[in-house]
C-alpha cells in the first residue's frame, strides 16, 4: 500500500493538465495499467490486469484518441515533477539527459504509423528492413538505490506520421524539437549514440549552450581553419637594363643576317626572320636606353 501511496503522490499533480475529472480518472486508469500489466498486448492487457469490464476497452481506446490531454503539456508538467521529486545526477553542475531511438517490428499490415524501416546495425542477425514503429525517446539520469536509473521524460512516433506535407524535418531535427518541448531552461548534457552526432544536433546544442556526448560517425571530419599566408602584394617587374655594347652587338648580328639573306625568292616567301624586322626598329634598338620586360 505504501508503494501505491507514493505512486499517487506522483500522479495527482497531473490533474492540472486535464480538462475535467473524467479525463483525469481515465488517465490514472491507463497509468496504473502500464505499471501492473503482465504482458505488452496493448489496451487489452490493461483491461485484464485491472479486472475492468469489457465495455471499458472502447472507453480506453477513445481516451487515447481524445484531445482532452495535450502530449506536449503532459511532457512539460511531468518533466518539472520528475526534476523536483527525483534526485537528478549532474555532470559539472548540468543535468544529464539520455536520448535514443528504437524501431519496434509490428506484424499488423494496417496498423497506424507502421512503415518500412531500415535498420543500420552491425548485428548480422537483424534484418536490414522491417515493418514497424520508429520511436525516439529521452530520459533523465537520476541517482537512486545506490545506482543510476533513467526516468523517461517523453517519446514520440517520428516516422510514419505526417500531419503536414510541408514538414520536411529530419529525425535528428524532430529529436531536438522533442527535447525543447520539455521546457528545460537550464543547460544540460545530452548523451546519444552515433546517429545523433550530426550537424543538426550539434548546432542545436551549441545554440542552447548545452553539451553533446556521442561517438563520431565514420564520415565525420574534424578540421581547423587554415591560416592565410602573409604574402606581399605583387610588385611591378624590375626593369631590365641592357648595356650599350650588347645593343650594338645585336644590331650588327641583324645586319649580317640581312646581308646574307638577300637572295631571289626569299623576300616574297618570307622564309627568313630577319626579313620581318624593319630597319627603323633596328635603328631605334641601336640607341642606348632601358629595355623593359613585357
FENCOR-V369962 format. One record per residue. N is the residue number from 1. SS is DSSP state (alpha for helix, beta for strand, coil for the rest). PHI is phi in whole degrees, 0 to 359 (none if undefined). Layout:
# FENCOR-V369962
n->N ss->SS phi->PHI
n->N ss->SS phi->PHI
This chain:
# FENCOR-V369962
n->1 ss->coil phi->none
n->2 ss->alpha phi->298
n->3 ss->alpha phi->294
n->4 ss->alpha phi->289
n->5 ss->alpha phi->294
n->6 ss->alpha phi->292
n->7 ss->alpha phi->297
n->8 ss->alpha phi->292
n->9 ss->alpha phi->294
n->10 ss->alpha phi->274
n->11 ss->alpha phi->271
n->12 ss->alpha phi->302
n->13 ss->alpha phi->296
n->14 ss->alpha phi->282
n->15 ss->alpha phi->296
n->16 ss->alpha phi->290
n->17 ss->alpha phi->267
n->18 ss->coil phi->266
n->19 ss->coil phi->289
n->20 ss->coil phi->217
n->21 ss->alpha phi->291
n->22 ss->alpha phi->297
n->23 ss->alpha phi->296
n->24 ss->alpha phi->293
n->25 ss->alpha phi->293
n->26 ss->alpha phi->291
n->27 ss->alpha phi->295
n->28 ss->alpha phi->296
n->29 ss->alpha phi->296
n->30 ss->alpha phi->294
n->31 ss->alpha phi->293
n->32 ss->alpha phi->294
n->33 ss->alpha phi->294
n->34 ss->alpha phi->296
n->35 ss->alpha phi->279
n->36 ss->alpha phi->244
n->37 ss->coil phi->293
n->38 ss->coil phi->275
n->39 ss->coil phi->222
n->40 ss->coil phi->241
n->41 ss->coil phi->252
n->42 ss->coil phi->79
n->43 ss->alpha phi->293
n->44 ss->alpha phi->296
n->45 ss->alpha phi->293
n->46 ss->alpha phi->293
n->47 ss->alpha phi->296
n->48 ss->alpha phi->290
n->49 ss->alpha phi->293
n->50 ss->alpha phi->266
n->51 ss->coil phi->68
n->52 ss->coil phi->280
n->53 ss->coil phi->289
n->54 ss->coil phi->295
n->55 ss->coil phi->290
n->56 ss->alpha phi->286
n->57 ss->alpha phi->297
n->58 ss->alpha phi->293
n->59 ss->alpha phi->294
n->60 ss->alpha phi->293
n->61 ss->alpha phi->298
n->62 ss->alpha phi->294
n->63 ss->alpha phi->294
n->64 ss->alpha phi->291
n->65 ss->coil phi->263
n->66 ss->coil phi->278
n->67 ss->coil phi->274
n->68 ss->coil phi->293
n->69 ss->coil phi->234
n->70 ss->coil phi->275
n->71 ss->alpha phi->299
n->72 ss->alpha phi->293
n->73 ss->alpha phi->293
n->74 ss->alpha phi->297
n->75 ss->alpha phi->294
n->76 ss->alpha phi->293
n->77 ss->alpha phi->291
n->78 ss->alpha phi->293
n->79 ss->alpha phi->295
n->80 ss->alpha phi->299
n->81 ss->alpha phi->292
n->82 ss->alpha phi->293
n->83 ss->alpha phi->289
n->84 ss->alpha phi->275
n->85 ss->alpha phi->276
n->86 ss->coil phi->266
n->87 ss->coil phi->248
n->88 ss->beta phi->295
n->89 ss->coil phi->280
n->90 ss->beta phi->241
n->91 ss->beta phi->243
n->92 ss->coil phi->67
n->93 ss->coil phi->82
n->94 ss->beta phi->244
n->95 ss->beta phi->295
n->96 ss->beta phi->244
n->97 ss->beta phi->253
n->98 ss->beta phi->245
n->99 ss->beta phi->235
n->100 ss->beta phi->197
n->101 ss->beta phi->235
n->102 ss->beta phi->223
n->103 ss->beta phi->244
n->104 ss->beta phi->257
n->105 ss->beta phi->290
n->106 ss->coil phi->230
n->107 ss->coil phi->269
n->108 ss->coil phi->289
n->109 ss->coil phi->276
n->110 ss->coil phi->245
n->111 ss->coil phi->286
n->112 ss->coil phi->296
n->113 ss->coil phi->66
n->114 ss->coil phi->270
n->115 ss->beta phi->216
n->116 ss->beta phi->280
n->117 ss->beta phi->242
n->118 ss->beta phi->260
n->119 ss->coil phi->257
n->120 ss->coil phi->267
n->121 ss->coil phi->223
n->122 ss->coil phi->276
n->123 ss->coil phi->276
n->124 ss->coil phi->285
n->125 ss->coil phi->282
n->126 ss->coil phi->273
n->127 ss->coil phi->292
n->128 ss->coil phi->288
n->129 ss->beta phi->233
n->130 ss->beta phi->224
n->131 ss->beta phi->250
n->132 ss->beta phi->182
n->133 ss->beta phi->254
n->134 ss->beta phi->248
n->135 ss->beta phi->240
n->136 ss->beta phi->243
n->137 ss->beta phi->225
n->138 ss->beta phi->225
n->139 ss->beta phi->231
n->140 ss->beta phi->248
n->141 ss->beta phi->275
n->142 ss->beta phi->235
n->143 ss->beta phi->260
n->144 ss->beta phi->204
n->145 ss->coil phi->57
n->146 ss->coil phi->70
n->147 ss->beta phi->215
n->148 ss->beta phi->236
n->149 ss->beta phi->231
n->150 ss->beta phi->255
n->151 ss->beta phi->264
n->152 ss->beta phi->297
n->153 ss->beta phi->256
n->154 ss->beta phi->174
n->155 ss->beta phi->206
n->156 ss->beta phi->219
n->157 ss->beta phi->277
n->158 ss->coil phi->249
n->159 ss->coil phi->226
n->160 ss->coil phi->88
n->161 ss->coil phi->236
n->162 ss->coil phi->221
n->163 ss->coil phi->268
n->164 ss->coil phi->208
n->165 ss->coil phi->287
n->166 ss->coil phi->278
n->167 ss->coil phi->280
n->168 ss->coil phi->250
n->169 ss->coil phi->287
n->170 ss->coil phi->273
n->171 ss->alpha phi->297
n->172 ss->alpha phi->299
n->173 ss->alpha phi->292
n->174 ss->alpha phi->293
n->175 ss->alpha phi->297
n->176 ss->alpha phi->293
n->177 ss->alpha phi->296
n->178 ss->alpha phi->297
n->179 ss->alpha phi->294
n->180 ss->alpha phi->293
n->181 ss->coil phi->291
n->182 ss->coil phi->283
n->183 ss->coil phi->73
n->184 ss->coil phi->277
n->185 ss->coil phi->276
n->186 ss->coil phi->282
n->187 ss->coil phi->292
n->188 ss->beta phi->217
n->189 ss->beta phi->248
n->190 ss->beta phi->259
n->191 ss->beta phi->250
n->192 ss->coil phi->217
n->193 ss->coil phi->276
n->194 ss->alpha phi->293
n->195 ss->alpha phi->296
n->196 ss->alpha phi->265
n->197 ss->coil phi->274
n->198 ss->coil phi->227
n->199 ss->alpha phi->295
n->200 ss->alpha phi->297
n->201 ss->alpha phi->287
n->202 ss->alpha phi->295
n->203 ss->alpha phi->295
n->204 ss->alpha phi->297
n->205 ss->alpha phi->295
n->206 ss->alpha phi->293
n->207 ss->alpha phi->295
n->208 ss->alpha phi->274
n->209 ss->coil phi->75
n->210 ss->coil phi->257
n->211 ss->beta phi->241
n->212 ss->beta phi->240
n->213 ss->beta phi->248
n->214 ss->coil phi->203
n->215 ss->coil phi->259
n->216 ss->coil phi->292
n->217 ss->coil phi->285
n->218 ss->coil phi->291
n->219 ss->coil phi->265
n->220 ss->coil phi->285
n->221 ss->coil phi->230
n->222 ss->coil phi->255
n->223 ss->coil phi->208
n->224 ss->coil phi->238
n->225 ss->coil phi->300
n->226 ss->coil phi->287
n->227 ss->coil phi->290
n->228 ss->coil phi->281
n->229 ss->coil phi->291
n->230 ss->coil phi->274
n->231 ss->coil phi->260
n->232 ss->coil phi->289
n->233 ss->coil phi->293
n->234 ss->coil phi->294
n->235 ss->coil phi->265
n->236 ss->coil phi->290
n->237 ss->coil phi->300
n->238 ss->coil phi->293
n->239 ss->coil phi->287
n->240 ss->beta phi->261
n->241 ss->coil phi->268
n->242 ss->coil phi->261
n->243 ss->coil phi->299
n->244 ss->alpha phi->292
n->245 ss->alpha phi->291
n->246 ss->alpha phi->290
n->247 ss->alpha phi->294
n->248 ss->alpha phi->296
n->249 ss->alpha phi->292
n->250 ss->alpha phi->293
n->251 ss->alpha phi->293
n->252 ss->alpha phi->295
n->253 ss->alpha phi->294
n->254 ss->alpha phi->292
n->255 ss->alpha phi->296
n->256 ss->alpha phi->295
n->257 ss->alpha phi->291
n->258 ss->alpha phi->294
n->259 ss->alpha phi->292
n->260 ss->alpha phi->282
n->261 ss->coil phi->261
n->262 ss->coil phi->277
n->263 ss->coil phi->235
n->264 ss->coil phi->299
n->265 ss->coil phi->93
n->266 ss->alpha phi->284
n->267 ss->alpha phi->293
n->268 ss->alpha phi->283
n->269 ss->alpha phi->283
n->270 ss->coil phi->65
n->271 ss->coil phi->278
n->272 ss->coil phi->253
n->273 ss->alpha phi->294
n->274 ss->alpha phi->293
n->275 ss->alpha phi->293
n->276 ss->alpha phi->269
n->277 ss->coil phi->264
n->278 ss->coil phi->293
n->279 ss->alpha phi->292
n->280 ss->alpha phi->294
n->281 ss->alpha phi->292
n->282 ss->alpha phi->292
n->283 ss->alpha phi->294
n->284 ss->alpha phi->293
n->285 ss->alpha phi->291
n->286 ss->alpha phi->288
n->287 ss->coil phi->288
n->288 ss->coil phi->293
n->289 ss->coil phi->176
n->290 ss->coil phi->249
n->291 ss->beta phi->259
n->292 ss->coil phi->251
n->293 ss->coil phi->283
n->294 ss->coil phi->80
